[in-house]
Amino acid sequence: MSRKWIVLSLISIFSTAVVGCGSGAGEDAKSVNSKASAPADGLDATKPVTLKIVDTGLVTDEEFQMYLAEPVKKKYPNITLELIRQKYSVDRYELLLAKGEKFDLLFEANLLFDDVIAAKLADNMEPMLKKHNIDLNRIEQVAVDSFKIASGGQYLSAVPFTRHFNALYYNKDLFDKFGAAYPKDGMTWDETIELTRKVTRTADGVVYRGLDPDLPFRTASVIGQPIIDAKTHQSTLQNEKWKQMFQMYKTIYDIPGYKEKYVNPNNFGEFTKGNLAMLAGLNILPSISKVANTLNWDMVSYPSLKEAPNTGHEFDGHGILVSAISEKKDAAYKVVEVLLSDDNQLNMARNGKMPILKNTKVQEEFGKNVDYLQGKNVKAIYKTMPAKSHVPTPYDSKARTIMNKYNKDILTGVKDLNSALREMDEEITKMIAENKK
């Protein structure tokens, strides 16, 4: 609810003696009717306001202070932010509401936004964004489009402020050990797989794998292939694209050495331990930072599929939204404004957190303040752009869990690909039917 001003009308009392004042009566009338006007943005900067913001693990305490609490306090001294930490669960917001908790802002990922909608916390932010002069044209278009898709397609219910990026990380020491040339920007998946053969070896009793390709559903998102069709709410596992995707994975896992030491896809711990030559995936810089003194690494652009050159996984970003139940919306939108400001996004970029702005000057500053990124090929993160995210369904999370369960049997050859895809399809179809009841 907007703050209302109590306006006092000041009436000027003049003497009844009027000598030759032709316009005085008109001016007096204006004075009698004059009022102190409320701020156009509805925020009373003289009154303290505390805003509660919920996070389920998207920002660290340090990031919250650096990119939100401190810059907001600097620009709007009357606004204080209170962070509420909530453990992740599908019903995390319902649990907070059940406790009587009221909150004004949320951090949420676009791929998990169904939970916000289910809790009836989403609202159309576009009118208030316009009121507070928050220009969405400054933000990467794929980010805006993906959050609009997550919001239901009609309007924007959250504003992106950072995103994941894709890269191909590699261990220089392993390439040197096996006499192979380093990866380079602009490689295709076929070229990456050929390079994988050269650096998948067993040496001194240690099995070194050449590549972790991340999870199949993520790689399939590059070509816009969801697990569940958003219009029909039916499994897409009988689609030929899924067979081709898993066949590419089998090509990797059929390389001698993979079956001898099977490791599920998306195990970046193998990379940071030094047992993996390459990892194609999302932003793992926070994990690399912990071993930066011992791991000799670098990165190049994410490999391209021929159907989608220079394209990474579907957009996977973090947004901020003003809760539909907030009674302090005008103040809350000032927080959104600060988070998206050029200065704040520049600070994020310099400290290794991906900015969301189109501004190339901001992008070029990525990692400038981070010691372990000095001399690294950080420009690689901008050589591919995310694919637009799929239209979510209420069954996506459970469908991904089912698919991941089949990875080992498919990739180790325990089940033939056609049989596994058929079983996966049947299990997902059964799950959808049960959850519709």
GUTI-927430 format. One record per residue (C-alpha): x, y, z; residue number from 1. Coordinates in Angstrom, 2 decimals, m for minus. Layout:
<sites>
site px X	py Y	pz Z	nr NUM
...
</sites>
This chain:
<sites>
site px 0.00	py 0.00	pz 0.00	nr 1
site px 1.43	py 3.41	pz m0.98	nr 2
site px 2.26	py 5.91	pz 1.71	nr 3
site px m0.27	py 8.74	pz 1.87	nr 4
site px 0.67	py 12.27	pz 2.57	nr 5
site px m1.22	py 14.36	pz 5.11	nr 6
site px m1.49	py 17.64	pz 3.35	nr 7
site px m2.00	py 20.91	pz 5.24	nr 8
site px m3.56	py 23.75	pz 3.29	nr 9
site px m2.10	py 27.07	pz 4.28	nr 10
site px m4.52	py 29.98	pz 3.95	nr 11
site px m3.01	py 33.42	pz 3.65	nr 12
site px m5.01	py 36.14	pz 5.42	nr 13
site px m4.79	py 39.45	pz 3.77	nr 14
site px m6.01	py 42.83	pz 4.93	nr 15
site px m9.22	py 44.06	pz 3.37	nr 16
site px m7.51	py 47.14	pz 2.04	nr 17
site px m6.97	py 46.57	pz m1.65	nr 18
site px m5.22	py 49.36	pz m3.47	nr 19
site px m4.73	py 48.94	pz m7.23	nr 20
site px m4.02	py 45.08	pz m7.22	nr 21
site px m5.44	py 43.86	pz m10.45	nr 22
site px m4.21	py 40.18	pz m10.21	nr 23
site px m3.94	py 39.73	pz m6.45	nr 24
site px m7.32	py 37.99	pz m6.01	nr 25
site px m6.42	py 35.26	pz m8.52	nr 26
site px m3.07	py 34.56	pz m6.84	nr 27
site px m4.75	py 34.41	pz m3.45	nr 28
site px m7.20	py 31.80	pz m4.75	nr 29
site px m4.33	py 29.63	pz m5.99	nr 30
site px m2.64	py 29.96	pz m2.62	nr 31
site px m5.80	py 28.90	pz m0.79	nr 32
site px m6.17	py 25.76	pz m2.95	nr 33
site px m2.49	py 24.80	pz m3.12	nr 34
site px m1.33	py 21.45	pz m1.71	nr 35
site px 2.05	py 19.84	pz m1.25	nr 36
site px 2.09	py 17.19	pz m3.98	nr 37
site px 3.00	py 13.58	pz m3.22	nr 38
site px 6.11	py 12.13	pz m4.89	nr 39
site px 5.36	py 10.75	pz m8.34	nr 40
site px 6.86	py 7.37	pz m7.40	nr 41
site px 4.80	py 7.06	pz m4.21	nr 42
site px 7.81	py 6.70	pz m1.87	nr 43
site px 8.05	py 8.94	pz 1.17	nr 44
site px 11.83	py 9.24	pz 1.59	nr 45
site px 11.41	py 10.73	pz 5.07	nr 46
site px 9.79	py 7.65	pz 6.58	nr 47
site px 11.80	py 4.51	pz 7.44	nr 48
site px 10.61	py 1.29	pz 5.82	nr 49
site px 11.80	py m2.29	pz 6.35	nr 50
site px 11.41	py m4.75	pz 3.49	nr 51
site px 11.62	py m8.52	pz 3.89	nr 52
site px 13.21	py m10.51	pz 1.06	nr 53
site px 13.16	py m14.31	pz 0.78	nr 54
site px 16.06	py m16.37	pz m0.59	nr 55
site px 16.27	py m20.15	pz m0.94	nr 56
site px 19.96	py m20.33	pz m1.82	nr 57
site px 20.47	py m18.10	pz m4.85	nr 58
site px 22.65	py m15.47	pz m3.15	nr 59
site px 25.31	py m15.72	pz m0.46	nr 60
site px 25.35	py m13.47	pz 2.61	nr 61
site px 28.29	py m11.59	pz 1.10	nr 62
site px 26.47	py m11.07	pz m2.21	nr 63
site px 23.35	py m9.89	pz m0.42	nr 64
site px 25.31	py m7.21	pz 1.40	nr 65
site px 27.45	py m6.22	pz m1.58	nr 66
site px 24.83	py m6.07	pz m4.32	nr 67
site px 21.66	py m5.25	pz m2.43	nr 68
site px 21.68	py m4.17	pz 1.21	nr 69
site px 24.61	py m1.72	pz 0.99	nr 70
site px 23.80	py m0.06	pz m2.38	nr 71
site px 20.11	py 0.25	pz m1.45	nr 72
site px 20.98	py 1.88	pz 1.86	nr 73
site px 23.39	py 4.23	pz 0.09	nr 74
site px 20.78	py 5.47	pz m2.42	nr 75
site px 17.69	py 5.15	pz m0.21	nr 76
site px 18.79	py 5.59	pz 3.43	nr 77
site px 15.24	py 5.11	pz 4.70	nr 78
site px 15.01	py 1.54	pz 3.28	nr 79
site px 16.29	py m1.37	pz 5.35	nr 80
site px 16.39	py m4.92	pz 3.94	nr 81
site px 15.81	py m7.99	pz 6.09	nr 82
site px 16.86	py m11.31	pz 4.53	nr 83
site px 14.77	py m14.40	pz 5.22	nr 84
site px 16.56	py m17.69	pz 4.53	nr 85
site px 14.21	py m20.55	pz 3.60	nr 86
site px 15.35	py m24.09	pz 2.89	nr 87
site px 14.47	py m25.23	pz m0.61	nr 88
site px 11.42	py m27.44	pz m1.07	nr 89
site px 8.63	py m27.43	pz m3.64	nr 90
site px 6.26	py m25.98	pz m1.00	nr 91
site px 8.80	py m23.57	pz 0.51	nr 92
site px 6.59	py m20.50	pz 0.04	nr 93
site px 3.46	py m22.20	pz 1.38	nr 94
site px 5.47	py m23.10	pz 4.50	nr 95
site px 6.42	py m19.46	pz 5.04	nr 96
site px 2.86	py m18.26	pz 4.49	nr 97
site px 1.53	py m20.90	pz 6.88	nr 98
site px 3.74	py m19.40	pz 9.60	nr 99
site px 2.15	py m16.02	pz 8.98	nr 100
site px 5.29	py m14.60	pz 7.39	nr 101
site px 4.80	py m11.54	pz 5.20	nr 102
site px 7.48	py m10.62	pz 2.72	nr 103
site px 7.95	py m8.03	pz 0.03	nr 104
site px 10.53	py m9.46	pz m2.36	nr 105
site px 11.77	py m12.86	pz m3.53	nr 106
site px 14.81	py m14.19	pz m5.35	nr 107
site px 13.82	py m17.01	pz m7.70	nr 108
site px 15.11	py m18.93	pz m10.72	nr 109
site px 13.06	py m18.88	pz m13.91	nr 110
site px 13.13	py m22.70	pz m14.10	nr 111
site px 11.56	py m22.94	pz m10.62	nr 112
site px 9.00	py m20.18	pz m11.06	nr 113
site px 6.01	py m22.54	pz m11.06	nr 114
site px 6.38	py m22.71	pz m7.28	nr 115
site px 5.91	py m18.93	pz m7.00	nr 116
site px 2.79	py m19.07	pz m9.15	nr 117
site px 1.40	py m22.01	pz m7.16	nr 118
site px 1.79	py m19.98	pz m3.95	nr 119
site px m0.08	py m17.05	pz m5.57	nr 120
site px 2.84	py m14.71	pz m5.01	nr 121
site px 3.34	py m13.69	pz m8.65	nr 122
site px 1.97	py m10.41	pz m9.96	nr 123
site px 2.16	py m8.36	pz m13.15	nr 124
site px 5.21	py m6.19	pz m12.51	nr 125
site px 5.11	py m4.27	pz m15.78	nr 126
site px 2.93	py m1.29	pz m14.72	nr 127
site px 5.06	py m0.64	pz m11.63	nr 128
site px 8.30	py m1.10	pz m13.56	nr 129
site px 7.09	py 1.61	pz m15.91	nr 130
site px 6.05	py 3.84	pz m13.00	nr 131
site px 9.53	py 3.58	pz m11.48	nr 132
site px 11.31	py 4.08	pz m14.83	nr 133
site px 12.98	py 0.66	pz m14.82	nr 134
site px 13.92	py 0.14	pz m18.46	nr 135
site px 13.73	py m3.51	pz m19.53	nr 136
site px 15.38	py m2.66	pz m22.86	nr 137
site px 18.73	py m2.52	pz m21.04	nr 138
site px 18.46	py m6.24	pz m20.20	nr 139
site px 19.45	py m9.12	pz m22.49	nr 140
site px 16.36	py m9.97	pz m24.51	nr 141
site px 16.62	py m13.74	pz m23.97	nr 142
site px 16.53	py m13.07	pz m20.21	nr 143
site px 13.37	py m10.96	pz m20.39	nr 144
site px 11.70	py m13.43	pz m22.78	nr 145
site px 12.55	py m16.42	pz m20.58	nr 146
site px 11.21	py m14.85	pz m17.41	nr 147
site px 8.07	py m13.85	pz m19.29	nr 148
site px 7.66	py m17.48	pz m20.37	nr 149
site px 8.16	py m18.57	pz m16.75	nr 150
site px 5.56	py m16.02	pz m15.64	nr 151
site px 2.93	py m17.60	pz m17.88	nr 152
site px 3.59	py m15.75	pz m21.14	nr 153
site px 1.22	py m12.80	pz m20.70	nr 154
site px 3.35	py m10.45	pz m18.62	nr 155
site px 6.52	py m10.26	pz m16.54	nr 156
site px 6.29	py m11.38	pz m12.91	nr 157
site px 10.01	py m11.21	pz m12.10	nr 158
site px 12.98	py m9.28	pz m13.42	nr 159
site px 16.25	py m11.12	pz m14.18	nr 160
site px 19.41	py m9.78	pz m12.54	nr 161
site px 21.99	py m12.51	pz m13.25	nr 162
site px 22.26	py m15.77	pz m15.19	nr 163
site px 24.31	py m18.87	pz m15.66	nr 164
site px 26.66	py m19.10	pz m18.60	nr 165
site px 28.07	py m22.09	pz m20.46	nr 166
site px 31.71	py m22.91	pz m21.09	nr 167
site px 34.03	py m25.81	pz m21.80	nr 168
site px 36.44	py m25.96	pz m18.85	nr 169
site px 39.69	py m27.88	pz m19.27	nr 170
site px 42.62	py m29.10	pz m17.19	nr 171
site px 45.86	py m27.95	pz m18.82	nr 172
site px 48.01	py m30.42	pz m16.89	nr 173
site px 46.13	py m33.43	pz m18.27	nr 174
site px 46.41	py m32.17	pz m21.85	nr 175
site px 50.14	py m31.67	pz m21.30	nr 176
site px 50.45	py m35.10	pz m19.67	nr 177
site px 48.90	py m36.86	pz m22.67	nr 178
site px 50.44	py m34.63	pz m25.35	nr 179
site px 47.15	py m33.29	pz m26.69	nr 180
site px 46.41	py m29.81	pz m28.02	nr 181
site px 44.30	py m27.58	pz m25.79	nr 182
site px 40.63	py m27.01	pz m26.71	nr 183
site px 39.84	py m23.79	pz m28.56	nr 184
site px 36.90	py m21.43	pz m28.92	nr 185
site px 34.27	py m22.34	pz m31.51	nr 186
site px 34.54	py m26.12	pz m31.35	nr 187
site px 31.63	py m28.39	pz m32.26	nr 188
site px 30.47	py m31.34	pz m30.19	nr 189
site px 31.98	py m33.72	pz m32.78	nr 190
site px 35.37	py m32.03	pz m32.44	nr 191
site px 35.10	py m32.08	pz m28.64	nr 192
site px 34.34	py m35.81	pz m28.64	nr 193
site px 37.36	py m36.51	pz m30.86	nr 194
site px 39.52	py m34.57	pz m28.43	nr 195
site px 37.97	py m36.56	pz m25.58	nr 196
site px 39.39	py m39.78	pz m27.06	nr 197
site px 42.91	py m38.35	pz m26.81	nr 198
site px 42.73	py m37.49	pz m23.12	nr 199
site px 40.76	py m40.45	pz m21.76	nr 200
site px 43.54	py m42.62	pz m20.35	nr 201
site px 44.59	py m44.79	pz m17.42	nr 202
site px 47.95	py m43.75	pz m16.00	nr 203
site px 49.65	py m44.87	pz m12.78	nr 204
site px 46.49	py m46.72	pz m11.81	nr 205
site px 44.30	py m43.61	pz m12.17	nr 206
site px 41.46	py m43.46	pz m14.71	nr 207
site px 41.29	py m40.03	pz m16.35	nr 208
site px 38.11	py m39.32	pz m18.27	nr 209
site px 38.19	py m36.87	pz m21.15	nr 210
site px 34.84	py m35.14	pz m20.84	nr 211
site px 31.78	py m34.68	pz m18.64	nr 212
site px 28.99	py m33.49	pz m20.97	nr 213
site px 26.55	py m32.50	pz m18.18	nr 214
site px 23.03	py m33.94	pz m17.95	nr 215
site px 21.19	py m34.92	pz m21.15	nr 216
site px 18.09	py m32.80	pz m20.48	nr 217
site px 20.28	py m29.69	pz m20.26	nr 218
site px 22.10	py m30.41	pz m23.51	nr 219
site px 18.77	py m31.14	pz m25.23	nr 220
site px 17.55	py m27.70	pz m24.16	nr 221
site px 20.11	py m26.19	pz m26.57	nr 222
site px 17.85	py m27.29	pz m29.44	nr 223
site px 14.65	py m26.47	pz m27.57	nr 224
site px 13.74	py m30.06	pz m26.76	nr 225
site px 11.71	py m30.31	pz m23.52	nr 226
site px 10.85	py m33.56	pz m21.75	nr 227
site px 7.14	py m32.68	pz m21.61	nr 228
site px 5.13	py m30.88	pz m24.29	nr 229
site px 3.65	py m27.76	pz m22.68	nr 230
site px 0.51	py m27.80	pz m24.84	nr 231
site px m0.43	py m31.47	pz m24.54	nr 232
site px 1.27	py m32.29	pz m21.20	nr 233
site px 2.56	py m35.48	pz m22.79	nr 234
site px 6.03	py m37.00	pz m22.76	nr 235
site px 8.23	py m36.24	pz m25.78	nr 236
site px 10.61	py m39.18	pz m25.19	nr 237
site px 9.57	py m40.92	pz m28.42	nr 238
site px 10.81	py m37.89	pz m30.36	nr 239
site px 13.76	py m38.74	pz m32.62	nr 240
site px 15.73	py m35.84	pz m31.15	nr 241
site px 15.95	py m37.62	pz m27.81	nr 242
site px 17.32	py m40.73	pz m29.46	nr 243
site px 19.96	py m38.63	pz m31.23	nr 244
site px 20.89	py m36.84	pz m28.01	nr 245
site px 21.34	py m40.02	pz m25.99	nr 246
site px 23.25	py m41.58	pz m28.89	nr 247
site px 25.74	py m38.70	pz m28.72	nr 248
site px 26.12	py m39.37	pz m25.00	nr 249
site px 26.63	py m43.08	pz m25.66	nr 250
site px 29.37	py m42.21	pz m28.15	nr 251
site px 31.21	py m40.47	pz m25.31	nr 252
site px 30.57	py m43.17	pz m22.71	nr 253
site px 31.58	py m45.95	pz m25.11	nr 254
site px 35.14	py m44.59	pz m25.13	nr 255
site px 37.39	py m47.08	pz m23.27	nr 256
site px 37.78	py m45.92	pz m19.67	nr 257
site px 34.26	py m44.62	pz m19.10	nr 258
site px 32.64	py m47.94	pz m18.24	nr 259
site px 35.64	py m48.98	pz m16.13	nr 260
site px 35.02	py m45.97	pz m13.89	nr 261
site px 31.42	py m44.88	pz m14.40	nr 262
site px 30.60	py m41.44	pz m13.08	nr 263
site px 27.19	py m39.85	pz m13.59	nr 264
site px 27.12	py m36.77	pz m15.85	nr 265
site px 27.33	py m33.39	pz m14.10	nr 266
site px 29.96	py m34.45	pz m11.56	nr 267
site px 32.15	py m31.36	pz m11.53	nr 268
site px 33.89	py m32.63	pz m8.41	nr 269
site px 35.88	py m34.90	pz m10.72	nr 270
site px 37.12	py m31.79	pz m12.53	nr 271
site px 38.17	py m29.91	pz m9.41	nr 272
site px 39.94	py m33.06	pz m8.13	nr 273
site px 42.02	py m33.18	pz m11.32	nr 274
site px 40.66	py m36.47	pz m12.72	nr 275
site px 38.67	py m34.98	pz m15.58	nr 276
site px 40.18	py m33.31	pz m18.64	nr 277
site px 37.13	py m31.31	pz m19.80	nr 278
site px 33.73	py m30.34	pz m18.49	nr 279
site px 31.03	py m28.82	pz m20.70	nr 280
site px 28.47	py m27.13	pz m18.52	nr 281
site px 27.23	py m24.24	pz m16.45	nr 282
site px 29.11	py m21.76	pz m14.31	nr 283
site px 31.34	py m23.76	pz m11.92	nr 284
site px 33.63	py m20.86	pz m11.03	nr 285
site px 32.63	py m20.90	pz m7.33	nr 286
site px 33.87	py m24.51	pz m7.13	nr 287
site px 37.03	py m23.75	pz m9.10	nr 288
site px 37.79	py m20.83	pz m6.76	nr 289
site px 38.29	py m23.30	pz m3.90	nr 290
site px 41.10	py m25.14	pz m5.74	nr 291
site px 42.43	py m22.27	pz m7.84	nr 292
site px 45.88	py m22.51	pz m6.24	nr 293
site px 46.37	py m26.14	pz m7.31	nr 294
site px 44.25	py m26.60	pz m10.45	nr 295
site px 45.87	py m25.52	pz m13.74	nr 296
site px 42.77	py m24.74	pz m15.77	nr 297
site px 41.25	py m22.49	pz m18.39	nr 298
site px 38.08	py m22.36	pz m20.46	nr 299
site px 36.85	py m21.94	pz m24.02	nr 300
site px 33.41	py m21.47	pz m25.52	nr 301
site px 30.76	py m24.12	pz m25.04	nr 302
site px 30.66	py m26.68	pz m27.91	nr 303
site px 28.07	py m26.11	pz m30.64	nr 304
site px 25.48	py m28.52	pz m31.97	nr 305
site px 25.08	py m28.21	pz m35.74	nr 306
site px 21.37	py m27.42	pz m35.30	nr 307
site px 22.13	py m24.51	pz m32.96	nr 308
site px 25.55	py m22.88	pz m33.52	nr 309
site px 26.95	py m20.67	pz m30.74	nr 310
site px 24.08	py m21.59	pz m28.44	nr 311
site px 24.23	py m22.88	pz m24.89	nr 312
site px 21.73	py m24.45	pz m22.51	nr 313
site px 18.31	py m22.90	pz m22.16	nr 314
site px 18.32	py m19.67	pz m20.18	nr 315
site px 18.86	py m20.43	pz m16.50	nr 316
site px 18.78	py m17.21	pz m14.53	nr 317
site px 17.93	py m15.64	pz m11.23	nr 318
site px 15.31	py m12.96	pz m10.89	nr 319
site px 13.86	py m10.67	pz m8.28	nr 320
site px 10.14	py m10.14	pz m7.89	nr 321
site px 7.92	py m7.94	pz m5.78	nr 322
site px 5.53	py m10.21	pz m3.91	nr 323
site px 1.83	py m9.91	pz m4.66	nr 324
site px 1.22	py m9.71	pz m0.89	nr 325
site px 3.62	py m6.82	pz m0.27	nr 326
site px 2.09	py m3.72	pz 1.27	nr 327
site px 5.19	py m1.64	pz 0.50	nr 328
site px 5.43	py m2.03	pz m3.25	nr 329
site px 6.80	py 1.42	pz m4.09	nr 330
site px 9.75	py 0.93	pz m1.76	nr 331
site px 10.24	py m2.62	pz m3.07	nr 332
site px 10.57	py m1.38	pz m6.64	nr 333
site px 13.38	py 0.91	pz m5.53	nr 334
site px 15.28	py m2.25	pz m4.56	nr 335
site px 14.72	py m3.66	pz m8.06	nr 336
site px 15.94	py m0.37	pz m9.53	nr 337
site px 19.18	py m0.46	pz m7.53	nr 338
site px 19.89	py m4.13	pz m8.29	nr 339
site px 19.66	py m3.43	pz m12.04	nr 340
site px 21.58	py m0.16	pz m12.03	nr 341
site px 24.68	py 0.13	pz m14.22	nr 342
site px 26.90	py 0.70	pz m11.18	nr 343
site px 25.61	py m2.37	pz m9.37	nr 344
site px 25.76	py m4.62	pz m12.43	nr 345
site px 29.30	py m3.37	pz m13.09	nr 346
site px 30.27	py m4.28	pz m9.53	nr 347
site px 28.77	py m7.73	pz m9.99	nr 348
site px 30.67	py m8.26	pz m13.24	nr 349
site px 34.01	py m7.18	pz m11.80	nr 350
site px 33.57	py m9.61	pz m8.93	nr 351
site px 32.75	py m12.58	pz m11.15	nr 352
site px 28.95	py m12.62	pz m10.95	nr 353
site px 27.34	py m12.66	pz m14.37	nr 354
site px 25.62	py m9.34	pz m15.20	nr 355
site px 22.35	py m9.32	pz m17.12	nr 356
site px 22.73	py m6.07	pz m19.05	nr 357
site px 23.35	py m5.72	pz m22.80	nr 358
site px 25.95	py m3.05	pz m22.01	nr 359
site px 29.23	py m4.36	pz m23.48	nr 360
site px 31.30	py m2.10	pz m21.23	nr 361
site px 29.79	py m3.88	pz m18.23	nr 362
site px 30.31	py m7.31	pz m19.82	nr 363
site px 33.96	py m6.60	pz m20.60	nr 364
site px 34.68	py m6.00	pz m16.90	nr 365
site px 33.79	py m9.58	pz m15.93	nr 366
site px 36.22	py m10.98	pz m13.35	nr 367
site px 38.53	py m7.94	pz m13.23	nr 368
site px 38.61	py m8.01	pz m9.40	nr 369
site px 38.96	py m11.79	pz m9.09	nr 370
site px 42.56	py m12.98	pz m8.70	nr 371
site px 42.08	py m16.53	pz m9.96	nr 372
site px 40.44	py m15.28	pz m13.19	nr 373
site px 43.39	py m13.14	pz m14.23	nr 374
site px 44.88	py m14.42	pz m17.47	nr 375
site px 41.93	py m16.73	pz m18.12	nr 376
site px 39.87	py m16.75	pz m21.31	nr 377
site px 36.81	py m15.20	pz m19.64	nr 378
site px 35.62	py m13.78	pz m22.97	nr 379
site px 34.59	py m17.34	pz m23.82	nr 380
site px 31.44	py m16.95	pz m21.70	nr 381
site px 30.03	py m14.45	pz m24.20	nr 382
site px 30.80	py m16.49	pz m27.32	nr 383
site px 27.61	py m18.50	pz m26.82	nr 384
site px 24.22	py m17.20	pz m25.75	nr 385
site px 21.56	py m19.15	pz m23.88	nr 386
site px 18.70	py m20.74	pz m25.78	nr 387
site px 15.27	py m19.40	pz m24.90	nr 388
site px 13.84	py m21.38	pz m22.02	nr 389
site px 11.04	py m23.89	pz m22.59	nr 390
site px 7.47	py m23.33	pz m21.47	nr 391
site px 7.38	py m25.00	pz m18.04	nr 392
site px 4.83	py m27.57	pz m16.89	nr 393
site px 3.94	py m28.68	pz m13.35	nr 394
site px 5.58	py m32.03	pz m14.08	nr 395
site px 9.05	py m30.93	pz m15.20	nr 396
site px 10.91	py m31.50	pz m11.95	nr 397
site px 9.64	py m35.05	pz m11.50	nr 398
site px 10.24	py m35.82	pz m15.17	nr 399
site px 13.88	py m34.74	pz m14.87	nr 400
site px 14.29	py m36.99	pz m11.84	nr 401
site px 12.93	py m39.95	pz m13.80	nr 402
site px 15.21	py m39.26	pz m16.76	nr 403
site px 18.32	py m38.95	pz m14.60	nr 404
site px 17.50	py m42.32	pz m13.02	nr 405
site px 17.97	py m44.01	pz m16.42	nr 406
site px 21.32	py m42.38	pz m17.28	nr 407
site px 23.55	py m45.12	pz m15.88	nr 408
site px 21.68	py m48.02	pz m17.48	nr 409
site px 21.73	py m46.29	pz m20.87	nr 410
site px 25.32	py m45.07	pz m20.78	nr 411
site px 26.79	py m48.33	pz m19.50	nr 412
site px 24.77	py m50.45	pz m21.95	nr 413
site px 22.75	py m52.30	pz m19.30	nr 414
site px 19.65	py m51.34	pz m21.30	nr 415
site px 19.49	py m50.73	pz m25.02	nr 416
site px 18.58	py m47.18	pz m25.94	nr 417
site px 15.19	py m47.89	pz m27.53	nr 418
site px 13.99	py m49.97	pz m24.57	nr 419
site px 15.20	py m47.40	pz m22.05	nr 420
site px 13.50	py m44.53	pz m23.86	nr 421
site px 10.27	py m46.52	pz m24.04	nr 422
site px 10.37	py m47.33	pz m20.32	nr 423
site px 11.22	py m43.73	pz m19.49	nr 424
site px 8.32	py m42.54	pz m21.61	nr 425
site px 5.92	py m44.94	pz m19.87	nr 426
site px 7.09	py m43.93	pz m16.41	nr 427
site px 6.76	py m40.21	pz m17.15	nr 428
site px 3.31	py m40.74	pz m18.68	nr 429
site px 2.21	py m42.60	pz m15.55	nr 430
site px 3.63	py m39.83	pz m13.32	nr 431
site px 1.70	py m37.15	pz m15.23	nr 432
site px m1.56	py m39.12	pz m14.96	nr 433
site px m1.11	py m39.63	pz m11.22	nr 434
site px m0.36	py m35.97	pz m10.59	nr 435
site px m3.40	py m34.82	pz m12.56	nr 436
site px m5.71	py m36.57	pz m10.11	nr 437
</sites>
